[in-house]
Amino acid sequence: MKNLWLAFCVCGVLGLGGCAGTSLERYRDQRPVLDLADYFNGTIDGWGMFQDRSGEVIKRFHVVIDARWEKRDGVDVGTLDENFTWSDGTTSHRVWTITRVDAGHYVGRADDVVGEALGEAAGNALRWRYVLALPVDGKVWNVDFDDWMFLIDEGDKRVMLNRAVMSKFGFRLGEVTLSFTRR
């Protein structure tokens, strides 16, 4: 019985270690460097999909983002006005207000974000963590997002890839994958 308990504890510790995920520091030297205010400035197109935890594509979408930045009391503040068209013909709208805290840190707010989204950038990567109030079948679920963006190309289109894992109570619900290009 003692050995069974020890095995259970070891598996639990290893399992929790696996939850730690990838460190943003790993990308600090990666190029091109992602500057959120520079990339999300103008009109950006995004194409994406939501997959459930089994990998089945549930919905696809196109998003057009009108993005602009301004100085407010000496601080960089961005507005990302997002207009979604979903594969089932529905549309949705979200407006993000993003404040640059310092060179590598951001705070974001939107009507369907519970509290604040916290963003941290290093090299070509940005990681957002936030809770989204997600309407599902007439109910609203507060879902955790671990949202990663990677600037891939700094050519004319400046491609960025985005992958967000959704979870509730630590259980993975699915993921959102996007590809952004600037017009």
N, C-alpha and C positions, 0 to 999 in steps of 0.2 A: 504494500500500500504506500509506503514511504517513497519507493522508486517511482510509482505512478504519479504521485504528487509532484516529485522533482521534475519528471518529464513534462508534466502539464505546465509547471512554472517556466521551464526553459523554453517551451514552445510559445508560451505567452510573451515572454521577453523578446524572442526572435520575431514574433508576429508584430509586436509594437515597433520594433526597429524597422521593419519593412514599411510601416506607415509614415516614417519620417520623410521619404521621398527624396527627390533630387535637390541639392543645394543650388541656389542662384549663383553663388560664388564660382561654380564650375564654368559659367559663361562669361566671366569678367573680361577675359582676353579675346573673346570672339568678336569678329568684325563682319559686317559693318555695325557700328555702335548705334543702338536704338535711342533716339531722342523723341519721346512721345509728342512733344509740342511741334517738332519738325515733321514727323510722319503724319500725324492726324491734324493736318492743316490743309483745307481745301475739300474736294469731293473724293471720297473713297468708296469703292465697290467691294462688297464681300459676298462670297458664296459659301454656304455651309450646310451642315446637316446635324440632326440630333440622332444619336444611336442609344438604344436602351442597353442595359447591362449585359445582354446576350450578344450585342453587336448589331442587332437588326436596326436598319435605318427607319426611323419613325416619321420624321419630317425633314424636308429640305427647305432652304430659303435663300433669298437674295436680300441683301441690305445695302441701302445707299446712305452714306454718312456725310452730312454737311458739318465740317469741323472748322473751328476757328479758335484762336487764342488771343488774349489781351492781358494787359497789365492792370491789376486792381490793387491799389495801395502798395505798389511795388512788387506784387506777387503774380506769377504766371497762372492764369486761370483759363482752362479750355472748356468749350461747349461742343459736345458731340451729339448732333441731332440725327438719330437713327430711324430710318423708315424700312420696315421689314415687309416683304411679300413672301408668304409661305406657300408650299407646294399644294396645299388644299384650297388655295385661293383667298385665304384670309390675310389681313394685314395687321400690323401692330406698330407702335411708335414708342421710343424711349429717348429721353434726353439725359445725357450724362453731364455733370459739371465736375471737372477734374482740376484740382489745385496741386501745383508743384510745391512740395514742402522743401526739398533741396535737390541737389543734382541727381539723386537716385531714388527719391521717395515721392509718392503721390497719394492723394486722398481723393476718392471719387464718391459722388452721390447721384442717385436717380430715384424717381418716385417708387419704383418697385424693389429698390435695394433697402434692406433692413439695416439701419445704422449707416456705417461708412464702409466703402471698399478701400482696402489698403493695398497700395502698389509699390513694388520695389524693382528697380532696374539695375542691370549690370551687363556690360558688353552689348550683345545683340538681343538680350532677353529681358522680358518684363513679366513679373508674376503678380497677379491680383488675387486677393482673397476677400470673399464677401458672401453675404447671405442674400439670396434673391427670393422675393415673395412670388411664387410661381403658381398661376391658376391652372388647376387640373380638374376636369370634370365637375365644375361648379364649386370646388373648394380651393383654398389657397394654402400652399405648403411652403414653409420657409426651408429653402434648400441651400446647402453649403456649396460654393463654387471655388475650385482651385484652378485658376485661369492663367495659362502661360501663352505669351506672345513671343515670336522670334522673327526678327528682321532678317530676311534671307538674301535680298538683293538690293543694291542701291542704284540700279540703272534707272531708266526712264519710268518704268511702272512701279518700281520699289515694292516688291512682293513681301508680304508678311503672312506668316502662318500662325494660327491660334488654335489651341486645344484646351478645353475646359472640362474638368471632371466634376460631375455633380454627385453629392452624397447627402444622406440624411442619417443622423445618429451613427455616423462612421461607416455606413453601408453605401457602397457605390451604386448609384442609380443609373448612370449612363454618362455620355460625354457629348460635347459639342465640338465640331471641327470646322474651322473657317480658313479661307484664303482671302486676303485683302490685296487689292491693287489700287494705286492712285490714278486718277484720271489725268 
